[in-house]
Amino acid sequence: MAEDAADRWARALPVLPQADSPDDAVAEATEALNRLGFQAVASPLGDAISVTDCPYADLVADNPVICDIHASLVARLLAQTGQPVTVAAMDVWARPGMCIARL
């Protein structure tokens, strides 16, 4: 269910451009998340994307699948760039109000 929802969401967005490097892929995915209303920041090493200001934060307690959808969405955004960058794990509420996609 989460993967299907993320796939539909990703298809509704403009396709991300092909990236020239893994760092560019992370930057493109980060910017796409920002356009969706999140506050996303790539780590200096490009091995994680921190996400705050989730527009769905108030719904997560009753609908934890939202976090799975977001993790799948990040994975799909990265895949669109054509670079071999994937989501290894999503640390939900790694800190209060922050999730971290480990790449």
PyMOL commands that set and color helices and strands:
alter all, ss='L'
color gray80, all
select helices_A, chain A and resi 2-12+22-35+57-59+65-80
alter helices_A, ss='H'
color red, helices_A
select strands_A, chain A and resi 39-42+48-52+89-95+98-102
alter strands_A, ss='S'
color yellow, strands_A
deselect
rebuild
show_as cartoon
